[in-house]
Amino acid sequence: MPDAINPPHVLVLCDFDGTVSTKDTVNRLVRDHLTDPEWRFHVKRYMRGEVGSLGVYQAVAPMMKMTREDLEKFVLSHAALDPDFPRFLEWATARGIDVKIVSDGFDTTINTLLGNHNIRGLEIFANELKFKPDGAVAISHPHSNPACGSCGTCKLNVVRRFRSDYDRIVLIGDGESDRHAAGETDVVMALHDLFVYCARSGIPAVRIDGFRDVPRLLTRRINAVTFDMDGTLVDSIGTITAAFNHMFSKLGYPMMTEQEVARVTAISLKDFVRSYLKPDEADLAIKIFREYYDRIFLQQSSLMPGAMETLRTLNGNILQGVVTNKRGEYARRMAKHFGFSDNMALIIGAEDGFKAKPAGEMFEEFMRSVGANADNTIYVGDAPIDIEAAANAGIDAFAVAGYIFSAEELARSGPRRVLSSISDLPAALQPLI
């Protein structure tokens, strides 16, 4: 294993369109320089999944007319370098991290944009676009995979080409051409659709908004973790549903399923009854709920699979706490009942003097109390409200997918990571490189 004397040899592979360039250039470049309306047929085949980008390029190249001057004007008008990319390159160079561009777009577009910003010397893997004297173009694919024939540039083959040369390979990308490579890189840093795809496919990925995020996220050490309670550490949706349905039946409201309860009642009990029931019923509803819930919540709840093992793994190394919209009294009793209260530096819940989620007040109190800072603190939850609340507190959310909220649904809410299980958390807290 590499050690402090011999640090890991790291390669970062950067997609271009939508990543290094914040604008997707390739589709517009092709579309703006086509001379035959038949191109729409080939694009529709691509959209239906009948042909990959390689097939589209081969079909439309004879229909294109463009000079080098046309391309240079196009890049000035329609490409935009991520403003933090040059600083990222400086950071990587200072640490001996290699950076290469892997793109299913065109080498000339990439070289032109980088050259406009005085960036030279990066190795580029892309389709080659050449200009003929008569204004026609030729497109070649030196990095395609003949055995597959899907993409013009096979990013998976590029990963495999360098696998034996590096200890860690990082992929930074945003789109469809990055999907094949994502499953074989050590770290995926994903924008936009790629993050959702990785969540849906069970591929670990870190969401980024641009190159500004990359240095910090690749190297940071997380030293404080706050947990949601219900659905994250404790499987209590059955008891919560039973208590709500008991309350509803007493007040003449229709019953809810577990899915409906989990989605509708994620806010605190007081906020829920004030929002969904008649104003004059609020106090009675809370009384009915709590009298019933008090009798069942410890006996009929259980720990989530892997929760206790995860807490034990983190104990002694990571500051831990609970931030929940469950009443603070219930949360502390539940933690003691299941044997993890001693793991927690602080347990904060509803009615402890702070606004409930999605407000960020409880997280701010946790960080103040334990001496943690926002950059190195995360929140682990299982619902979109948890992601929203973490964002309001200025911390990252790691979302745990379950049967209530799918990995894809959680990914669309914008957490930093989506975990398939809470058991994945200890590994996810480690520095990425």
QUIGI-V44153 format. One record per residue. N is the residue number from 1. RES is the residue in one small letter. PHI is phi in whole degrees, -180 to 180 (999 if undefined). NEAR is the number of other ideal C-beta (glycine too) atoms within 12 Angstrom. D_LAST is the distance of its C-alpha to the last C-alpha in whole Angstrom. Layout:
n=N res=RES phi=PHI near=NEAR d_last=D_LAST
n=N res=RES phi=PHI near=NEAR d_last=D_LAST
This chain:
n=1 res=m phi=999 near=9 d_last=13
n=2 res=p phi=-62 near=14 d_last=11
n=3 res=d phi=-124 near=8 d_last=12
n=4 res=a phi=-65 near=7 d_last=12
n=5 res=i phi=-76 near=7 d_last=15
n=6 res=n phi=-118 near=10 d_last=13
n=7 res=p phi=-65 near=18 d_last=9
n=8 res=p phi=-56 near=26 d_last=7
n=9 res=h phi=-86 near=22 d_last=9
n=10 res=v phi=-114 near=33 d_last=8
n=11 res=l phi=-118 near=33 d_last=10
n=12 res=v phi=-111 near=44 d_last=11
n=13 res=l phi=-101 near=48 d_last=14
n=14 res=c phi=-109 near=48 d_last=16
n=15 res=d phi=-62 near=50 d_last=19
n=16 res=f phi=-104 near=48 d_last=22
n=17 res=d phi=-70 near=43 d_last=25
n=18 res=g phi=86 near=32 d_last=24
n=19 res=t phi=-126 near=44 d_last=20
n=20 res=v phi=-65 near=46 d_last=21
n=21 res=s phi=-92 near=40 d_last=24
n=22 res=t phi=-69 near=26 d_last=25
n=23 res=k phi=-108 near=26 d_last=28
n=24 res=d phi=-80 near=30 d_last=29
n=25 res=t phi=-93 near=37 d_last=31
n=26 res=v phi=-66 near=42 d_last=31
n=27 res=n phi=-65 near=29 d_last=34
n=28 res=r phi=-70 near=22 d_last=36
n=29 res=l phi=-59 near=38 d_last=36
n=30 res=v phi=-66 near=39 d_last=37
n=31 res=r phi=-61 near=24 d_last=40
n=32 res=d phi=-74 near=20 d_last=41
n=33 res=h phi=-124 near=32 d_last=42
n=34 res=l phi=-95 near=27 d_last=44
n=35 res=t phi=-114 near=19 d_last=48
n=36 res=d phi=-134 near=17 d_last=48
n=37 res=p phi=-64 near=12 d_last=48
n=38 res=e phi=-63 near=16 d_last=47
n=39 res=w phi=-58 near=25 d_last=44
n=40 res=r phi=-63 near=18 d_last=44
n=41 res=f phi=-61 near=20 d_last=45
n=42 res=h phi=-71 near=29 d_last=41
n=43 res=v phi=-66 near=24 d_last=39
n=44 res=k phi=-64 near=15 d_last=41
n=45 res=r phi=-62 near=19 d_last=40
n=46 res=y phi=-65 near=29 d_last=36
n=47 res=m phi=-64 near=16 d_last=36
n=48 res=r phi=-82 near=13 d_last=38
n=49 res=g phi=80 near=13 d_last=36
n=50 res=e phi=-82 near=15 d_last=38
n=51 res=v phi=-150 near=23 d_last=37
n=52 res=g phi=-91 near=30 d_last=33
n=53 res=s phi=-62 near=41 d_last=32
n=54 res=l phi=-59 near=30 d_last=33
n=55 res=g phi=-64 near=26 d_last=37
n=56 res=v phi=-65 near=38 d_last=37
n=57 res=y phi=-57 near=39 d_last=36
n=58 res=q phi=-65 near=23 d_last=39
n=59 res=a phi=-77 near=28 d_last=41
n=60 res=v phi=-95 near=36 d_last=41
n=61 res=a phi=-54 near=33 d_last=41
n=62 res=p phi=-66 near=19 d_last=45
n=63 res=m phi=-95 near=26 d_last=45
n=64 res=m phi=-96 near=33 d_last=43
n=65 res=k phi=-130 near=21 d_last=45
n=66 res=m phi=-167 near=34 d_last=43
n=67 res=t phi=-106 near=21 d_last=43
n=68 res=r phi=-61 near=21 d_last=40
n=69 res=e phi=-63 near=14 d_last=42
n=70 res=d phi=-60 near=24 d_last=41
n=71 res=l phi=-65 near=38 d_last=38
n=72 res=e phi=-63 near=22 d_last=37
n=73 res=k phi=-65 near=18 d_last=39
n=74 res=f phi=-62 near=29 d_last=37
n=75 res=v phi=-62 near=35 d_last=34
n=76 res=l phi=-62 near=20 d_last=35
n=77 res=s phi=-90 near=18 d_last=37
n=78 res=h phi=-126 near=27 d_last=34
n=79 res=a phi=-115 near=35 d_last=30
n=80 res=a phi=-148 near=23 d_last=28
n=81 res=l phi=-71 near=33 d_last=25
n=82 res=d phi=-55 near=34 d_last=23
n=83 res=p phi=-62 near=15 d_last=23
n=84 res=d phi=-95 near=24 d_last=20
n=85 res=f phi=-63 near=35 d_last=19
n=86 res=p phi=-59 near=24 d_last=20
n=87 res=r phi=-67 near=22 d_last=18
n=88 res=f phi=-62 near=35 d_last=15
n=89 res=l phi=-62 near=31 d_last=16
n=90 res=e phi=-61 near=16 d_last=17
n=91 res=w phi=-61 near=25 d_last=14
n=92 res=a phi=-64 near=29 d_last=12
n=93 res=t phi=-61 near=19 d_last=15
n=94 res=a phi=-64 near=12 d_last=15
n=95 res=r phi=-107 near=21 d_last=11
n=96 res=g phi=72 near=19 d_last=12
n=97 res=i phi=-92 near=33 d_last=10
n=98 res=d phi=-83 near=27 d_last=13
n=99 res=v phi=-127 near=35 d_last=14
n=100 res=k phi=-134 near=36 d_last=17
n=101 res=i phi=-101 near=40 d_last=19
n=102 res=v phi=-124 near=47 d_last=20
n=103 res=s phi=-144 near=49 d_last=23
n=104 res=d phi=-93 near=49 d_last=26
n=105 res=g phi=-95 near=47 d_last=28
n=106 res=f phi=-115 near=46 d_last=30
n=107 res=d phi=-61 near=33 d_last=29
n=108 res=t phi=-67 near=36 d_last=32
n=109 res=t phi=-63 near=44 d_last=31
n=110 res=i phi=-63 near=43 d_last=27
n=111 res=n phi=-62 near=30 d_last=28
n=112 res=t phi=-67 near=33 d_last=31
n=113 res=l phi=-65 near=41 d_last=29
n=114 res=l phi=-64 near=32 d_last=26
n=115 res=g phi=-63 near=22 d_last=29
n=116 res=n phi=-62 near=22 d_last=31
n=117 res=h phi=-111 near=25 d_last=28
n=118 res=n phi=58 near=11 d_last=28
n=119 res=i phi=-105 near=27 d_last=25
n=120 res=r phi=-138 near=16 d_last=25
n=121 res=g phi=94 near=15 d_last=24
n=122 res=l phi=-76 near=31 d_last=21
n=123 res=e phi=-74 near=24 d_last=21
n=124 res=i phi=-123 near=34 d_last=23
n=125 res=f phi=-114 near=36 d_last=23
n=126 res=a phi=-159 near=44 d_last=26
n=127 res=n phi=-71 near=39 d_last=30
n=128 res=e phi=-97 near=27 d_last=32
n=129 res=l phi=-114 near=38 d_last=35
n=130 res=k phi=-122 near=21 d_last=38
n=131 res=f phi=-106 near=24 d_last=41
n=132 res=k phi=-96 near=17 d_last=45
n=133 res=p phi=-58 near=10 d_last=48
n=134 res=d phi=-86 near=11 d_last=49
n=135 res=g phi=92 near=17 d_last=47
n=136 res=a phi=-77 near=21 d_last=45
n=137 res=v phi=-127 near=32 d_last=42
n=138 res=a phi=-126 near=22 d_last=40
n=139 res=i phi=-117 near=39 d_last=37
n=140 res=s phi=-122 near=21 d_last=35
n=141 res=h phi=-135 near=34 d_last=32
n=142 res=p phi=-67 near=21 d_last=30
n=143 res=h phi=-119 near=34 d_last=27
n=144 res=s phi=-81 near=31 d_last=29
n=145 res=n phi=-116 near=26 d_last=29
n=146 res=p phi=-58 near=13 d_last=33
n=147 res=a phi=-70 near=9 d_last=33
n=148 res=c phi=-107 near=20 d_last=31
n=149 res=g phi=74 near=18 d_last=33
n=150 res=s phi=-93 near=29 d_last=31
n=151 res=c phi=-95 near=39 d_last=29
n=152 res=g phi=-65 near=41 d_last=30
n=153 res=t phi=-118 near=45 d_last=26
n=154 res=c phi=-87 near=35 d_last=25
n=155 res=k phi=-69 near=47 d_last=21
n=156 res=l phi=-62 near=32 d_last=20
n=157 res=n phi=-64 near=27 d_last=22
n=158 res=v phi=-65 near=39 d_last=20
n=159 res=v phi=-58 near=36 d_last=17
n=160 res=r phi=-67 near=21 d_last=19
n=161 res=r phi=-61 near=23 d_last=20
n=162 res=f phi=-101 near=30 d_last=17
n=163 res=r phi=-56 near=20 d_last=15
n=164 res=s phi=-77 near=11 d_last=17
n=165 res=d phi=-91 near=16 d_last=15
n=166 res=y phi=-133 near=29 d_last=12
n=167 res=d phi=-77 near=23 d_last=9
n=168 res=r phi=-139 near=30 d_last=7
n=169 res=i phi=-119 near=39 d_last=9
n=170 res=v phi=-109 near=43 d_last=9
n=171 res=l phi=-109 near=47 d_last=12
n=172 res=i phi=-116 near=52 d_last=14
n=173 res=g phi=-160 near=45 d_last=17
n=174 res=d phi=-140 near=40 d_last=20
n=175 res=g phi=-137 near=36 d_last=23
n=176 res=e phi=-65 near=29 d_last=25
n=177 res=s phi=-69 near=43 d_last=24
n=178 res=d phi=-88 near=45 d_last=20
n=179 res=r phi=-65 near=33 d_last=21
n=180 res=h phi=-65 near=33 d_last=22
n=181 res=a phi=-79 near=45 d_last=18
n=182 res=a phi=-59 near=41 d_last=16
n=183 res=g phi=-72 near=23 d_last=17
n=184 res=e phi=-118 near=24 d_last=16
n=185 res=t phi=-90 near=41 d_last=12
n=186 res=d phi=-78 near=32 d_last=9
n=187 res=v phi=-138 near=40 d_last=9
n=188 res=v phi=-112 near=43 d_last=12
n=189 res=m phi=-111 near=43 d_last=12
n=190 res=a phi=-120 near=45 d_last=16
n=191 res=l phi=-105 near=38 d_last=19
n=192 res=h phi=53 near=29 d_last=23
n=193 res=d phi=-65 near=28 d_last=24
n=194 res=l phi=-65 near=37 d_last=21
n=195 res=f phi=-63 near=39 d_last=19
n=196 res=v phi=-66 near=30 d_last=23
n=197 res=y phi=-59 near=32 d_last=23
n=198 res=c phi=-62 near=38 d_last=20
n=199 res=a phi=-61 near=37 d_last=21
n=200 res=r phi=-63 near=24 d_last=24
n=201 res=s phi=-94 near=25 d_last=23
n=202 res=g phi=75 near=21 d_last=21
n=203 res=i phi=-95 near=33 d_last=18
n=204 res=p phi=-60 near=32 d_last=15
n=205 res=a phi=-150 near=45 d_last=14
n=206 res=v phi=-110 near=41 d_last=13
n=207 res=r phi=-78 near=38 d_last=16
n=208 res=i phi=-129 near=37 d_last=16
n=209 res=d phi=-104 near=25 d_last=19
n=210 res=g phi=164 near=30 d_last=18
n=211 res=f phi=-69 near=34 d_last=16
n=212 res=r phi=-59 near=20 d_last=17
n=213 res=d phi=-80 near=28 d_last=14
n=214 res=v phi=-64 near=39 d_last=11
n=215 res=p phi=-57 near=30 d_last=10
n=216 res=r phi=-64 near=28 d_last=11
n=217 res=l phi=-74 near=34 d_last=9
n=218 res=l phi=-73 near=30 d_last=6
n=219 res=t phi=-119 near=25 d_last=6
n=220 res=r phi=-69 near=25 d_last=9
n=221 res=r phi=-113 near=21 d_last=11
n=222 res=i phi=-81 near=36 d_last=13
n=223 res=n phi=-120 near=25 d_last=16
n=224 res=a phi=-145 near=36 d_last=19
n=225 res=v phi=-130 near=45 d_last=20
n=226 res=t phi=-107 near=49 d_last=23
n=227 res=f phi=-116 near=50 d_last=25
n=228 res=d phi=-69 near=46 d_last=28
n=229 res=m phi=-97 near=48 d_last=31
n=230 res=d phi=-73 near=49 d_last=33
n=231 res=g phi=88 near=44 d_last=31
n=232 res=t phi=-110 near=47 d_last=27
n=233 res=l phi=-96 near=45 d_last=28
n=234 res=v phi=-125 near=38 d_last=32
n=235 res=d phi=-86 near=30 d_last=34
n=236 res=s phi=-126 near=40 d_last=37
n=237 res=i phi=-63 near=37 d_last=38
n=238 res=g phi=-65 near=25 d_last=41
n=239 res=t phi=-71 near=31 d_last=42
n=240 res=i phi=-65 near=41 d_last=41
n=241 res=t phi=-63 near=34 d_last=43
n=242 res=a phi=-62 near=27 d_last=46
n=243 res=a phi=-69 near=38 d_last=46
n=244 res=f phi=-64 near=38 d_last=46
n=245 res=n phi=-67 near=28 d_last=49
n=246 res=h phi=-63 near=27 d_last=51
n=247 res=m phi=-63 near=35 d_last=51
n=248 res=f phi=-61 near=29 d_last=52
n=249 res=s phi=-65 near=18 d_last=54
n=250 res=k phi=-67 near=21 d_last=56
n=251 res=l phi=-101 near=25 d_last=56
n=252 res=g phi=84 near=14 d_last=57
n=253 res=y phi=-101 near=21 d_last=54
n=254 res=p phi=-69 near=13 d_last=52
n=255 res=m phi=-70 near=18 d_last=50
n=256 res=m phi=-123 near=25 d_last=46
n=257 res=t phi=-80 near=20 d_last=44
n=258 res=e phi=-59 near=25 d_last=41
n=259 res=q phi=-60 near=18 d_last=39
n=260 res=e phi=-65 near=21 d_last=41
n=261 res=v phi=-62 near=33 d_last=41
n=262 res=a phi=-63 near=32 d_last=37
n=263 res=r phi=-83 near=23 d_last=37
n=264 res=v phi=-94 near=24 d_last=40
n=265 res=t phi=-107 near=40 d_last=40
n=266 res=a phi=-65 near=37 d_last=36
n=267 res=i phi=-69 near=30 d_last=37
n=268 res=s phi=-63 near=33 d_last=39
n=269 res=l phi=-57 near=38 d_last=42
n=270 res=k phi=-62 near=26 d_last=44
n=271 res=d phi=-65 near=24 d_last=43
n=272 res=f phi=-66 near=30 d_last=43
n=273 res=v phi=-66 near=30 d_last=47
n=274 res=r phi=-71 near=19 d_last=48
n=275 res=s phi=-89 near=19 d_last=46
n=276 res=y phi=-110 near=25 d_last=48
n=277 res=l phi=-110 near=27 d_last=51
n=278 res=k phi=-66 near=15 d_last=54
n=279 res=p phi=-55 near=12 d_last=54
n=280 res=d phi=-78 near=11 d_last=57
n=281 res=e phi=-99 near=23 d_last=55
n=282 res=a phi=-59 near=22 d_last=52
n=283 res=d phi=-63 near=18 d_last=53
n=284 res=l phi=-64 near=19 d_last=55
n=285 res=a phi=-61 near=34 d_last=52
n=286 res=i phi=-63 near=28 d_last=49
n=287 res=k phi=-63 near=21 d_last=52
n=288 res=i phi=-64 near=27 d_last=52
n=289 res=f phi=-59 near=39 d_last=49
n=290 res=r phi=-69 near=28 d_last=48
n=291 res=e phi=-63 near=17 d_last=51
n=292 res=y phi=-76 near=25 d_last=50
n=293 res=y phi=-64 near=35 d_last=46
n=294 res=d phi=-56 near=21 d_last=47
n=295 res=r phi=-81 near=15 d_last=49
n=296 res=i phi=-123 near=22 d_last=46
n=297 res=f phi=-70 near=34 d_last=42
n=298 res=l phi=-83 near=22 d_last=42
n=299 res=q phi=-74 near=16 d_last=44
n=300 res=q phi=-108 near=22 d_last=43
n=301 res=s phi=-107 near=32 d_last=39
n=302 res=s phi=-149 near=21 d_last=36
n=303 res=l phi=-70 near=28 d_last=32
n=304 res=m phi=-67 near=34 d_last=30
n=305 res=p phi=-55 near=19 d_last=29
n=306 res=g phi=85 near=23 d_last=26
n=307 res=a phi=-66 near=38 d_last=26
n=308 res=m phi=-66 near=22 d_last=27
n=309 res=e phi=-62 near=21 d_last=25
n=310 res=t phi=-65 near=34 d_last=22
n=311 res=l phi=-62 near=35 d_last=24
n=312 res=r phi=-67 near=21 d_last=24
n=313 res=t phi=-63 near=24 d_last=21
n=314 res=l phi=-81 near=34 d_last=20
n=315 res=n phi=-60 near=21 d_last=23
n=316 res=g phi=92 near=13 d_last=23
n=317 res=n phi=-111 near=19 d_last=19
n=318 res=i phi=-129 near=32 d_last=19
n=319 res=l phi=-65 near=29 d_last=22
n=320 res=q phi=-125 near=40 d_last=24
n=321 res=g phi=-157 near=43 d_last=26
n=322 res=v phi=-122 near=44 d_last=28
n=323 res=v phi=-125 near=54 d_last=29
n=324 res=t phi=-144 near=50 d_last=32
n=325 res=n phi=-86 near=40 d_last=35
n=326 res=k phi=-67 near=45 d_last=37
n=327 res=r phi=-53 near=30 d_last=39
n=328 res=g phi=-54 near=30 d_last=38
n=329 res=e phi=-60 near=22 d_last=40
n=330 res=y phi=-64 near=36 d_last=40
n=331 res=a phi=-62 near=41 d_last=36
n=332 res=r phi=-70 near=28 d_last=37
n=333 res=r phi=-65 near=23 d_last=39
n=334 res=m phi=-67 near=39 d_last=37
n=335 res=a phi=-63 near=36 d_last=34
n=336 res=k phi=-68 near=18 d_last=37
n=337 res=h phi=-61 near=21 d_last=38
n=338 res=f phi=-92 near=29 d_last=35
n=339 res=g phi=86 near=18 d_last=34
n=340 res=f phi=-121 near=31 d_last=31
n=341 res=s phi=-65 near=23 d_last=32
n=342 res=d phi=-70 near=16 d_last=32
n=343 res=n phi=-73 near=30 d_last=28
n=344 res=m phi=-96 near=36 d_last=28
n=345 res=a phi=-69 near=32 d_last=28
n=346 res=l phi=-161 near=34 d_last=30
n=347 res=i phi=-122 near=37 d_last=32
n=348 res=i phi=-120 near=44 d_last=33
n=349 res=g phi=-140 near=38 d_last=35
n=350 res=a phi=-60 near=36 d_last=38
n=351 res=e phi=71 near=24 d_last=41
n=352 res=d phi=-96 near=27 d_last=39
n=353 res=g phi=101 near=12 d_last=40
n=354 res=f phi=-131 near=27 d_last=37
n=355 res=k phi=-64 near=26 d_last=37
n=356 res=a phi=-74 near=36 d_last=36
n=357 res=k phi=-58 near=38 d_last=33
n=358 res=p phi=-87 near=29 d_last=32
n=359 res=a phi=-65 near=25 d_last=33
n=360 res=g phi=-99 near=31 d_last=30
n=361 res=e phi=-61 near=22 d_last=32
n=362 res=m phi=-66 near=42 d_last=31
n=363 res=f phi=-67 near=46 d_last=28
n=364 res=e phi=-62 near=28 d_last=29
n=365 res=e phi=-67 near=26 d_last=31
n=366 res=f phi=-59 near=39 d_last=28
n=367 res=m phi=-64 near=33 d_last=26
n=368 res=r phi=-64 near=22 d_last=29
n=369 res=s phi=-71 near=23 d_last=30
n=370 res=v phi=-101 near=26 d_last=27
n=371 res=g phi=76 near=15 d_last=26
n=372 res=a phi=-93 near=31 d_last=23
n=373 res=n phi=-119 near=22 d_last=21
n=374 res=a phi=-64 near=26 d_last=21
n=375 res=d phi=-63 near=20 d_last=17
n=376 res=n phi=-113 near=25 d_last=16
n=377 res=t phi=-119 near=40 d_last=19
n=378 res=i phi=-128 near=48 d_last=19
n=379 res=y phi=-120 near=50 d_last=22
n=380 res=v phi=-110 near=53 d_last=22
n=381 res=g phi=-145 near=50 d_last=25
n=382 res=d phi=-127 near=45 d_last=27
n=383 res=a phi=-143 near=41 d_last=29
n=384 res=p phi=-56 near=32 d_last=29
n=385 res=i phi=-64 near=40 d_last=30
n=386 res=d phi=-68 near=49 d_last=27
n=387 res=i phi=-66 near=37 d_last=25
n=388 res=e phi=-63 near=27 d_last=28
n=389 res=a phi=-65 near=41 d_last=28
n=390 res=a phi=-60 near=41 d_last=25
n=391 res=a phi=-62 near=29 d_last=25
n=392 res=n phi=-66 near=24 d_last=28
n=393 res=a phi=-94 near=34 d_last=27
n=394 res=g phi=77 near=20 d_last=24
n=395 res=i phi=-122 near=36 d_last=21
n=396 res=d phi=-83 near=39 d_last=19
n=397 res=a phi=-109 near=43 d_last=20
n=398 res=f phi=-108 near=43 d_last=19
n=399 res=a phi=-100 near=48 d_last=22
n=400 res=v phi=-103 near=42 d_last=23
n=401 res=a phi=-73 near=33 d_last=25
n=402 res=g phi=-151 near=31 d_last=28
n=403 res=y phi=-83 near=18 d_last=32
n=404 res=i phi=-86 near=35 d_last=33
n=405 res=f phi=-119 near=32 d_last=30
n=406 res=s phi=-74 near=24 d_last=28
n=407 res=a phi=-60 near=33 d_last=25
n=408 res=e phi=-66 near=20 d_last=26
n=409 res=e phi=-63 near=24 d_last=28
n=410 res=l phi=-65 near=39 d_last=26
n=411 res=a phi=-60 near=38 d_last=23
n=412 res=r phi=-69 near=22 d_last=26
n=413 res=s phi=-86 near=31 d_last=26
n=414 res=g phi=86 near=27 d_last=23
n=415 res=p phi=-73 near=41 d_last=20
n=416 res=r phi=-75 near=41 d_last=17
n=417 res=r phi=-144 near=42 d_last=16
n=418 res=v phi=-120 near=47 d_last=19
n=419 res=l phi=-106 near=38 d_last=19
n=420 res=s phi=-75 near=30 d_last=22
n=421 res=s phi=-154 near=27 d_last=22
n=422 res=i phi=-64 near=37 d_last=22
n=423 res=s phi=-65 near=22 d_last=21
n=424 res=d phi=-79 near=27 d_last=17
n=425 res=l phi=-64 near=37 d_last=17
n=426 res=p phi=-55 near=25 d_last=15
n=427 res=a phi=-67 near=22 d_last=12
n=428 res=a phi=-70 near=34 d_last=12
n=429 res=l phi=-85 near=31 d_last=12
n=430 res=q phi=-75 near=22 d_last=9
n=431 res=p phi=-55 near=22 d_last=6
n=432 res=l phi=-75 near=36 d_last=4
n=433 res=i phi=-135 near=34 d_last=0
